[in-house]
Amino acid sequence: MRLSSSYRLSASAILLLTVNLLFVFGCSRPSFLVGIGTGGKYLEAREEITRPRGGNVDKAIVNLEGIVRDDPTYSDSLTLLGRGYYKKGRYQNAKLILQRALGVNNKDEIAWLVFGLSQMRLGEHQQGLEAIKGGLTLLSRAMRDGYRDFPEWDRNGLVRSSLGRVVLLATKGLDERENLMQATELLFAQIDDEERFQRGDRTIKQLQER
């Protein structure tokens, strides 16, 4: 039996439903979408650590610790684990794991930034400042033409504005270290928000092209 026109979903309605689902998933833990292997655990951990609020960082740390035991070169799992330790206030653990991350990839701008923050939280202020400056240089270069395979990265300029503030504070030296640490943490949050938006935008475009 054919459905009447009132029961048929138009392409625009399907797209609207998809957008709504993406919004819901962005505000809740989509555990049923995540696989049970290494890739699934990594994606789930990344979701928890980069979530703006309410993330289960403890669970993410357990998942990432298992991943790096088996394969420390898996994506940016070492750096992500360092971020998890940092968010939990485990600064010595963060420093040590990020040293490993930089041993794997010494051009990892996020690893350098979190490493520097961890050093500063541990009282190693000058070393931390130098690490942060190095991370800012790498991040500025990496965002020159898009970022993380997103060619239209930061169209509103919010991340670059935040980056500029962190760079300015870093040039002022240790007198601004508290503001520098807070501004760098805010920069991470804005990068995470932008990446979340970019992934959602890419998914919608892929659906439109089908």
TORTILUM-178232 format. One line per 4 residues: number of its first residue (from 0); for each residue x, y, z of N, C-alpha, C, O. Coordinates in Angstrom, 3 decimals. Example, Ala and Ser with C-alpha at 12.3 -4.5 7.8 and 13.67 -1.06 7.14 Angstrom:
BEGIN
0	13.190,-5.690,7.800,12.300,-4.500,7.800,13.200,-3.300,7.800,14.236,-3.319,8.465 | 12.850,-2.250,7.080,13.670,-1.060,7.140,12.900,0.030,7.870,13.409,1.138,8.039
END
This chain:
BEGIN
0	0.858,-1.194,0.000,0.000,0.000,0.000,0.886,1.234,0.000,1.840,1.314,0.774 | 0.591,2.164,-0.833,1.379,3.376,-0.920,0.990,4.324,0.191,-0.179,4.416,0.566 | 1.986,5.034,0.720,1.712,6.017,1.753,1.188,7.290,1.118,1.587,7.646,0.009 | 0.312,7.962,1.800,-0.171,9.241,1.306,0.931,10.274,1.424,1.908,10.063,2.142
4	0.785,11.373,0.733,1.833,12.393,0.706,2.097,12.968,2.083,3.206,13.427,2.353 | 1.092,12.955,2.972,1.263,13.529,4.303,2.205,12.706,5.153,2.716,13.195,6.160 | 2.449,11.433,4.756,3.321,10.555,5.527,4.710,10.439,4.914,5.576,9.768,5.475 | 4.930,11.067,3.798,6.218,10.968,3.140,7.177,12.017,3.701,6.798,13.173,3.889
8	8.420,11.611,3.968,9.446,12.540,4.451,10.165,13.153,3.260,10.705,12.431,2.422 | 10.176,14.446,3.182,10.925,15.125,2.128,12.398,15.097,2.459,12.787,14.786,3.585 | 13.211,15.421,1.481,14.662,15.462,1.703,15.016,16.483,2.765,15.908,16.253,3.581 | 14.317,17.618,2.757,14.610,18.646,3.758,14.228,18.189,5.154,14.914,18.513,6.124
12	13.142,17.440,5.264,12.731,16.933,6.576,13.730,15.928,7.108,14.041,15.923,8.299 | 14.236,15.070,6.222,15.253,14.096,6.624,16.506,14.811,7.100,17.112,14.422,8.099 | 16.893,15.865,6.376,18.083,16.621,6.756,17.891,17.282,8.105,18.799,17.280,8.937 | 16.695,17.859,8.332,16.406,18.494,9.610,16.468,17.484,10.741,17.004,17.776,11.810
16	15.919,16.288,10.510,15.970,15.235,11.515,17.408,14.853,11.821,17.766,14.643,12.980 | 18.226,14.762,10.792,19.639,14.416,10.992,20.346,15.455,11.834,21.104,15.115,12.743 | 20.099,16.738,11.532,20.717,17.817,12.303,20.302,17.737,13.762,21.127,17.904,14.661 | 19.009,17.479,13.995,18.518,17.366,15.367,19.176,16.210,16.108,19.524,16.329,17.282
20	19.344,15.086,15.406,19.998,13.933,16.026,21.447,14.241,16.356,21.946,13.856,17.413 | 22.128,14.943,15.443,23.520,15.324,15.700,23.613,16.226,16.914,24.553,16.117,17.701 | 22.641,17.122,17.073,22.639,18.012,18.232,22.442,17.215,19.507,23.121,17.450,20.506 | 21.512,16.273,19.472,21.261,15.445,20.649,22.482,14.643,21.007,22.855,14.560,22.177
24	23.122,14.038,19.991,24.309,13.224,20.255,25.453,14.073,20.792,26.264,13.605,21.590 | 25.512,15.341,20.342,26.566,16.209,20.841,26.369,16.593,22.290,27.318,17.021,22.947 | 25.147,16.449,22.812,24.859,16.816,24.195,24.725,15.610,25.097,24.470,15.767,26.291 | 24.888,14.417,24.566,24.788,13.202,25.370,25.852,12.231,24.926,26.513,12.455,23.912
28	26.025,11.169,25.657,27.058,10.204,25.321,26.503,9.154,24.356,25.743,8.281,24.777 | 26.864,9.221,23.077,26.310,8.289,22.083,27.019,6.947,22.143,27.654,6.539,21.170 | 26.920,6.252,23.277,27.688,5.026,23.450,27.286,3.951,22.455,28.111,3.113,22.091 | 26.036,3.959,22.007,25.623,2.912,21.082,26.192,3.118,19.685,26.105,2.225,18.842
32	26.782,4.304,19.430,27.402,4.550,18.137,28.871,4.167,18.121,29.494,4.141,17.059 | 29.431,3.869,19.288,30.857,3.646,19.401,31.162,2.162,19.405,30.516,1.392,20.116 | 32.154,1.752,18.607,32.534,0.352,18.565,33.207,-0.086,19.841,33.455,0.731,20.728 | 33.507,-1.372,19.944,34.082,-1.895,21.171,35.577,-2.124,21.052,36.216,-2.520,22.026
36	36.148,-1.885,19.878,37.582,-2.087,19.687,38.380,-0.858,20.073,37.870,0.072,20.698 | 39.662,-0.879,19.680,40.547,0.232,20.006,40.012,1.556,19.468,40.003,2.566,20.172 | 39.565,1.541,18.203,39.038,2.764,17.615,37.826,3.290,18.353,37.694,4.496,18.562 | 36.938,2.387,18.752,35.752,2.800,19.490,36.097,3.386,20.851,35.529,4.395,21.267
40	37.033,2.743,21.539,37.452,3.254,22.851,38.115,4.617,22.731,37.910,5.502,23.562 | 38.912,4.770,21.679,39.576,6.059,21.461,38.537,7.158,21.203,38.614,8.233,21.798 | 37.572,6.892,20.324,36.561,7.902,20.006,35.737,8.262,21.228,35.417,9.430,21.450 | 35.398,7.262,22.014,34.627,7.519,23.227,35.441,8.358,24.205,34.914,9.289,24.814
44	36.729,8.034,24.358,37.594,8.796,25.259,37.732,10.243,24.781,37.679,11.177,25.581 | 37.907,10.417,23.482,38.027,11.775,22.944,36.768,12.578,23.206,36.838,13.759,23.546 | 35.615,11.938,23.048,34.344,12.610,23.312,34.257,13.066,24.765,33.834,14.189,25.039 | 34.656,12.201,25.698,34.556,12.531,27.113,35.528,13.641,27.507,35.170,14.527,28.283
48	36.741,13.602,26.985,37.753,14.571,27.393,37.515,15.939,26.769,37.792,16.958,27.402 | 37.013,15.982,25.550,36.795,17.261,24.876,35.403,17.824,25.117,35.096,18.931,24.673 | 34.557,17.071,25.820,33.210,17.560,26.126,33.327,18.811,26.999,34.099,18.813,27.958 | 32.578,19.877,26.686,32.724,21.117,27.460,32.338,20.974,28.925,32.863,21.702,29.768
52	31.434,20.057,29.248,31.057,19.846,30.640,30.428,18.463,30.774,29.798,17.956,29.846 | 30.609,17.872,31.937,29.957,16.600,32.238,30.620,15.374,31.669,30.037,14.291,31.721 | 31.823,15.496,31.123,32.485,14.334,30.555,33.002,13.386,31.628,33.416,13.817,32.704 | 32.975,12.107,31.330,33.491,11.088,32.251,34.976,10.900,31.965,35.375,9.978,31.253
56	35.782,11.788,32.532,37.220,11.789,32.251,37.894,10.552,32.845,38.837,10.018,32.260 | 37.419,10.098,33.997,38.009,8.906,34.615,37.892,7.691,33.691,38.850,6.938,33.516 | 36.711,7.513,33.106,36.514,6.398,32.178,37.395,6.565,30.945,37.963,5.597,30.440 | 37.502,7.802,30.464,38.344,8.063,29.295,39.798,7.724,29.586,40.486,7.170,28.729
60	40.267,8.047,30.768,41.652,7.752,31.147,41.897,6.249,31.149,42.920,5.787,30.643 | 40.971,5.488,31.711,41.112,4.025,31.734,41.196,3.475,30.318,42.044,2.630,30.030 | 40.321,3.949,29.428,40.343,3.496,28.036,41.664,3.837,27.361,42.248,3.004,26.667 | 42.130,5.062,27.565,43.359,5.504,26.905,44.585,4.812,27.475,45.524,4.515,26.736
64	44.593,4.553,28.768,45.715,3.818,29.355,45.840,2.437,28.725,46.946,1.956,28.480 | 44.700,1.805,28.466,44.720,0.505,27.795,45.220,0.609,26.376,45.972,-0.247,25.909 | 44.800,1.663,25.684,45.218,1.840,24.299,46.723,2.057,24.197,47.384,1.432,23.367 | 47.275,2.946,25.042,48.696,3.264,24.911,49.584,2.118,25.394,50.747,2.024,25.003
68	49.037,1.251,26.240,49.801,0.053,26.604,49.991,-0.839,25.387,51.061,-1.413,25.183 | 48.934,-0.947,24.578,48.991,-1.819,23.404,49.672,-1.153,22.214,50.417,-1.794,21.473 | 49.407,0.145,22.039,49.950,0.849,20.867,50.088,2.335,21.186,49.149,3.097,20.957 | 51.235,2.763,21.709,51.417,4.175,22.075,51.418,5.121,20.878,51.359,6.338,21.056
72	51.482,4.586,19.678,51.476,5.446,18.489,50.077,5.587,17.893,49.920,6.194,16.834 | 49.059,5.035,18.555,47.705,5.082,17.990,47.176,6.512,18.021,46.928,7.071,19.090 | 47.007,7.090,16.847,46.500,8.455,16.691,47.224,9.375,17.677,48.447,9.308,17.799 | 46.479,10.230,18.380,47.091,11.118,19.370,46.712,10.666,20.778,46.486,11.492,21.662
76	46.644,9.329,20.983,46.162,8.788,22.258,47.025,9.218,23.439,46.496,9.462,24.524 | 48.351,9.319,23.253,49.215,9.770,24.347,48.893,11.217,24.727,48.800,11.546,25.910 | 48.727,12.062,23.737,48.392,13.465,24.005,47.029,13.577,24.659,46.849,14.350,25.600 | 46.076,12.815,24.167,44.733,12.841,24.739,44.752,12.352,26.186,44.048,12.895,27.037
80	45.549,11.338,26.460,45.684,10.852,27.839,46.304,11.943,28.719,45.888,12.139,29.861 | 47.296,12.646,28.179,47.880,13.761,28.920,46.852,14.827,29.247,46.863,15.394,30.340 | 45.971,15.100,28.308,44.900,16.072,28.559,43.960,15.562,29.644,43.490,16.331,30.482 | 43.690,14.258,29.622,42.834,13.683,30.648,43.450,13.821,32.034,42.776,14.228,32.980
84	44.726,13.483,32.154,45.420,13.642,33.433,45.395,15.103,33.883,45.170,15.397,35.057 | 45.626,16.005,32.943,45.652,17.428,33.281,44.285,17.867,33.818,44.210,18.572,34.824 | 43.221,17.454,33.155,41.881,17.847,33.586,41.557,17.330,34.982,40.773,17.946,35.704 | 42.153,16.206,35.368,41.940,15.637,36.697,42.926,16.186,37.724,42.899,15.768,38.882
88	43.785,17.100,37.330,44.754,17.669,38.250,45.941,16.775,38.526,46.678,17.003,39.485 | 46.138,15.768,37.706,47.269,14.839,37.867,48.433,15.347,36.999,48.769,14.749,35.977 | 49.021,16.433,37.419,49.964,17.154,36.577,51.270,16.397,36.354,51.848,16.474,35.270 | 51.738,15.675,37.355,52.963,14.902,37.164,52.747,13.780,36.152,53.598,13.526,35.300
92	51.589,13.109,36.257,51.259,12.074,35.274,51.152,12.669,33.872,51.616,12.085,32.893 | 50.529,13.846,33.800,50.376,14.515,32.507,51.743,14.843,31.912,51.990,14.608,30.729 | 52.616,15.381,32.738,53.948,15.743,32.259,54.690,14.523,31.711,55.291,14.589,30.639 | 54.649,13.425,32.437,55.383,12.230,32.021,54.825,11.631,30.735,55.588,11.251,29.847
96	53.494,11.545,30.626,52.905,10.925,29.438,53.080,11.827,28.216,53.202,11.344,27.090 | 53.092,13.148,28.450,53.275,14.070,27.330,54.724,14.085,26.853,54.986,14.365,25.683 | 55.659,13.790,27.738,57.034,13.591,27.285,57.108,12.422,26.308,57.830,12.479,25.313 | 56.359,11.366,26.600,56.291,10.233,25.682,55.639,10.643,24.369,56.096,10.258,23.293
100	54.568,11.428,24.464,53.874,11.881,23.250,54.809,12.683,22.354,54.803,12.521,21.134 | 55.605,13.540,22.959,56.530,14.363,22.180,57.696,13.544,21.648,58.305,13.910,20.644 | 58.010,12.439,22.314,59.005,11.522,21.778,58.512,10.836,20.513,59.297,10.524,19.617 | 57.202,10.605,20.447,56.591,10.001,19.258,56.450,11.040,18.146,56.714,10.752,16.978
104	56.027,12.263,18.523,55.812,13.328,17.537,56.158,14.669,18.176,55.354,15.240,18.913 | 57.350,15.162,17.892,57.763,16.417,18.532,57.195,17.651,17.844,57.543,18.777,18.200 | 56.323,17.447,16.861,55.628,18.562,16.213,54.161,18.632,16.654,53.361,19.341,16.044 | 53.814,17.902,17.704,52.439,17.888,18.209,52.201,19.152,19.033,52.618,19.245,20.188
108	51.527,20.115,18.422,51.341,21.412,19.071,50.517,21.334,20.355,50.792,22.050,21.318 | 49.503,20.458,20.366,48.675,20.333,21.563,49.466,19.692,22.698,49.337,20.099,23.853 | 50.278,18.701,22.377,51.115,18.066,23.395,52.052,19.080,24.038,52.215,19.089,25.258 | 52.672,19.942,23.220,53.564,20.964,23.766,52.824,21.918,24.685,53.339,22.291,25.739
112	51.622,22.315,24.295,50.859,23.263,25.111,50.448,22.659,26.454,50.593,23.293,27.498 | 49.934,21.426,26.416,49.514,20.795,27.680,50.735,20.454,28.531,50.683,20.542,29.758 | 51.821,20.069,27.889,53.072,19.804,28.602,53.530,21.068,29.337,53.903,21.011,30.508 | 53.498,22.200,28.642,53.885,23.454,29.264,52.989,23.837,30.422,53.466,24.301,31.457
116	51.674,23.643,30.248,50.736,23.930,31.336,51.019,23.045,32.544,50.998,23.510,33.684 | 51.284,21.772,32.287,51.570,20.846,33.384,52.823,21.268,34.137,52.861,21.224,35.367 | 53.842,21.674,33.399,55.065,22.150,34.037,54.793,23.375,34.911,55.301,23.471,36.028 | 54.006,24.291,34.406,53.706,25.495,35.175,52.905,25.154,36.426,53.132,25.744,37.482
120	51.974,24.214,36.324,51.197,23.791,37.489,52.090,23.120,38.533,51.772,23.117,39.722 | 53.199,22.559,38.083,54.142,21.893,38.990,55.213,22.854,39.505,56.131,22.445,40.215 | 55.093,24.118,39.149,56.053,25.103,39.621,57.247,25.295,38.717,58.136,26.084,39.037 | 57.294,24.595,37.591,58.403,24.740,36.642,58.033,25.839,35.640,57.807,25.583,34.457
124	57.979,27.057,36.152,57.355,28.139,35.411,58.096,28.508,34.129,57.477,28.626,33.071 | 59.396,28.687,34.209,60.137,29.103,33.026,60.140,28.026,31.949,59.961,28.316,30.767 | 60.346,26.776,32.373,60.318,25.664,31.407,58.944,25.549,30.754,58.818,25.327,29.550 | 57.919,25.708,31.591,56.558,25.637,31.064,56.264,26.738,30.073,55.613,26.508,29.053
128	56.743,27.941,30.369,56.535,29.066,29.458,57.187,28.807,28.108,56.599,29.086,27.063 | 58.394,28.276,28.133,59.088,27.993,26.874,58.363,26.920,26.072,58.269,27.011,24.848 | 57.850,25.899,26.766,57.100,24.840,26.075,55.831,25.396,25.449,55.478,25.036,24.326 | 55.146,26.270,26.173,53.925,26.881,25.649,54.239,27.746,24.431,53.509,27.709,23.440
132	55.300,28.510,24.498,55.680,29.338,23.346,55.952,28.477,22.111,55.551,28.816,20.997 | 56.643,27.359,22.334,56.893,26.458,21.208,55.613,25.886,20.645,55.458,25.783,19.429 | 54.685,25.511,21.525,53.397,24.988,21.075,52.594,26.026,20.312,51.933,25.697,19.328 | 52.644,27.270,20.752,51.921,28.347,20.062,52.470,28.573,18.661,51.710,28.808,17.721
136	53.784,28.502,18.524,54.390,28.641,17.197,53.920,27.536,16.264,53.556,27.793,15.117 | 53.931,26.304,16.765,53.482,25.171,15.950,51.998,25.281,15.599,51.597,24.986,14.474 | 51.187,25.709,16.572,49.754,25.832,16.329,49.465,26.918,15.296,48.611,26.743,14.426 | 50.173,28.031,15.392,49.980,29.112,14.412,50.294,28.640,13.002,49.580,28.970,12.055
140	51.363,27.867,12.864,51.723,27.330,11.550,50.684,26.317,11.069,50.303,26.313,9.899 | 50.235,25.466,11.976,49.294,24.408,11.600,47.950,24.974,11.151,47.275,24.369,10.319 | 47.555,26.129,11.691,46.249,26.709,11.364,46.325,27.704,10.210,45.346,28.386,9.910 | 47.478,27.786,9.570,47.648,28.775,8.499,46.687,28.515,7.332,46.088,29.451,6.803
144	46.541,27.268,6.938,45.642,26.900,5.831,44.739,25.761,6.288,44.975,24.600,5.953 | 43.707,26.097,7.053,42.847,25.067,7.619,43.512,24.427,8.819,44.555,24.882,9.290 | 42.894,23.363,9.305,43.454,22.676,10.477,42.788,21.317,10.595,41.578,21.193,10.406 | 43.581,20.295,10.908,43.080,18.929,11.123,42.196,18.444,9.979,41.147,17.841,10.203
148	42.627,18.711,8.770,41.926,18.283,7.555,40.595,19.003,7.343,39.751,18.532,6.581 | 40.403,20.133,8.008,39.209,20.947,7.781,39.644,22.234,7.070,40.170,23.138,7.719 | 39.437,22.334,5.758,39.924,23.498,5.007,39.243,24.800,5.394,39.838,25.866,5.234 | 38.009,24.747,5.901,37.284,25.961,6.274,37.310,26.160,7.789,36.342,26.641,8.377
152	38.397,25.797,8.394,38.550,25.880,9.844,38.401,27.327,10.350,38.949,28.262,9.767 | 37.644,27.483,11.448,37.546,28.753,12.176,37.073,29.899,11.296,37.712,30.950,11.235 | 35.946,29.691,10.613,35.426,30.727,9.733,35.052,32.004,10.479,35.119,33.094,9.911 | 34.662,31.878,11.738,34.290,33.054,12.525,35.476,33.704,13.231,35.337,34.767,13.835
156	36.628,33.072,13.155,37.826,33.664,13.724,37.950,33.588,15.233,38.823,34.236,15.811 | 37.089,32.804,15.890,37.109,32.747,17.351,38.362,32.064,17.886,38.944,32.498,18.881 | 38.771,30.984,17.211,39.961,30.266,17.668,41.197,31.133,17.470,42.046,31.217,18.357 | 41.303,31.775,16.317,42.471,32.617,16.049,42.519,33.817,17.001,43.600,34.245,17.407
160	41.366,34.352,17.351,41.330,35.451,18.307,41.837,34.991,19.672,42.609,35.689,20.328 | 41.396,33.818,20.083,41.845,33.249,21.348,43.344,32.953,21.314,44.061,33.198,22.284 | 43.800,32.426,20.186,45.228,32.144,20.014,46.046,33.428,20.118,47.105,33.448,20.747 | 45.556,34.486,19.504,46.265,35.757,19.569,46.396,36.263,21.001,47.431,36.818,21.371
164	45.358,36.076,21.803,45.426,36.505,23.209,46.465,35.694,23.966,47.227,36.247,24.759 | 46.505,34.379,23.727,47.488,33.541,24.409,48.905,33.938,24.008,49.798,33.995,24.853 | 49.111,34.211,22.725,50.428,34.631,22.259,50.848,35.931,22.948,51.994,36.070,23.378 | 49.923,36.874,23.050,50.220,38.154,23.698,50.610,37.951,25.163,51.572,38.551,25.641
168	49.866,37.109,25.866,50.162,36.846,27.275,51.507,36.148,27.430,52.257,36.424,28.366 | 51.805,35.241,26.502,53.079,34.516,26.574,54.261,35.466,26.394,55.307,35.283,27.016 | 54.099,36.475,25.547,55.195,37.427,25.332,55.425,38.315,26.555,56.504,38.887,26.709 | 54.426,38.433,27.416,54.569,39.261,28.617,55.316,38.541,29.733,55.707,39.160,30.723
172	55.516,37.230,29.574,56.334,36.503,30.527,55.576,35.993,31.736,54.347,35.919,31.731 | 56.320,35.643,32.769,55.758,34.946,33.918,54.876,35.819,34.807,54.124,35.295,35.629 | 54.955,37.122,34.658,54.065,37.990,35.430,52.599,37.728,35.085,51.704,38.014,35.881 | 52.366,37.186,33.903,51.000,36.907,33.446,50.699,35.408,33.444,49.797,34.960,32.736
176	51.441,34.634,34.223,51.318,33.180,34.096,49.925,32.661,34.450,49.449,31.725,33.807 | 49.261,33.234,35.446,47.918,32.757,35.791,46.942,33.028,34.656,46.153,32.161,34.282 | 47.002,34.237,34.112,46.148,34.562,32.966,46.517,33.722,31.752,45.647,33.329,30.975 | 47.801,33.449,31.588,48.261,32.637,30.463,47.702,31.221,30.556,47.235,30.669,29.560
180	47.748,30.640,31.738,47.231,29.280,31.900,45.732,29.233,31.625,45.252,28.328,30.942 | 44.995,30.200,32.153,43.549,30.235,31.935,43.217,30.447,30.461,42.312,29.807,29.924 | 43.948,31.342,29.815,43.686,31.616,28.400,44.027,30.419,27.525,43.348,30.168,26.530 | 45.073,29.676,27.883,45.442,28.486,27.109,44.391,27.397,27.273,44.050,26.714,26.308
184	43.878,27.231,28.482,42.802,26.254,28.702,41.554,26.639,27.912,40.869,25.772,27.369 | 41.259,27.935,27.847,40.121,28.402,27.044,40.364,28.138,25.565,39.437,27.791,24.832 | 41.601,28.303,25.127,41.945,28.015,23.728,41.646,26.561,23.389,41.102,26.279,22.322 | 41.995,25.626,24.286,41.670,24.221,24.062,40.171,24.033,23.882,39.730,23.328,22.974
188	39.388,24.668,24.753,37.932,24.525,24.691,37.386,25.029,23.362,36.474,24.426,22.796 | 37.938,26.128,22.865,37.450,26.672,21.598,37.876,25.811,20.408,37.128,25.672,19.440 | 39.066,25.237,20.481,39.491,24.301,19.438,38.567,23.091,19.422,38.149,22.639,18.356 | 38.247,22.564,20.607,37.351,21.408,20.701,35.973,21.736,20.145,35.390,20.937,19.412
192	35.447,22.915,20.492,34.130,23.326,19.996,34.139,23.458,18.480,33.207,23.018,17.807 | 35.186,24.059,17.947,35.278,24.244,16.497,35.381,22.899,15.782,34.759,22.693,14.740 | 36.167,21.988,16.346,36.298,20.678,15.713,34.972,19.918,15.754,34.617,19.231,14.796 | 34.251,20.041,16.849,32.943,19.391,16.953,31.990,19.953,15.895,31.254,19.203,15.254
196	32.008,21.261,15.721,31.177,21.891,14.694,31.583,21.433,13.296,30.729,21.127,12.464 | 32.887,21.387,13.043,33.377,20.996,11.720,32.972,19.567,11.387,32.592,19.284,10.250 | 33.046,18.668,12.354,32.648,17.283,12.094,31.159,17.200,11.769,30.754,16.494,10.846 | 30.352,17.925,12.534,28.921,17.927,12.264,28.602,18.506,10.904,27.756,17.981,10.180
200	29.284,19.600,10.553,29.073,20.239,9.260,29.470,19.313,8.120,28.795,19.253,7.093 | 30.576,18.588,8.311,31.023,17.646,7.273,30.012,16.518,7.095,29.741,16.096,5.971 | 29.460,16.033,8.194,28.468,14.953,8.117,27.229,15.409,7.352,26.702,14.672,6.519 | 26.769,16.621,7.634,25.590,17.140,6.947,25.846,17.282,5.453,24.980,16.947,4.644
204	27.024,17.775,5.074,27.340,17.923,3.662,27.398,16.570,2.957,26.958,16.432,1.815 | 27.948,15.576,3.654,28.007,14.241,3.068,26.607,13.668,2.841,26.365,12.994,1.840 | 25.685,13.937,3.775,24.305,13.473,3.622,23.614,14.193,2.465,22.826,13.593,1.733 | 23.913,15.478,2.306,23.293,16.242,1.223,23.745,15.761,-0.151,23.000,15.847,-1.127
208	24.972,15.256,-0.214,25.531,14.813,-1.492,25.053,13.433,-1.913,25.295,13.019,-3.047 | 24.386,12.720,-1.032,23.940,11.352,-1.377,22.706,11.393,-2.254,22.190,10.345,-2.642
END
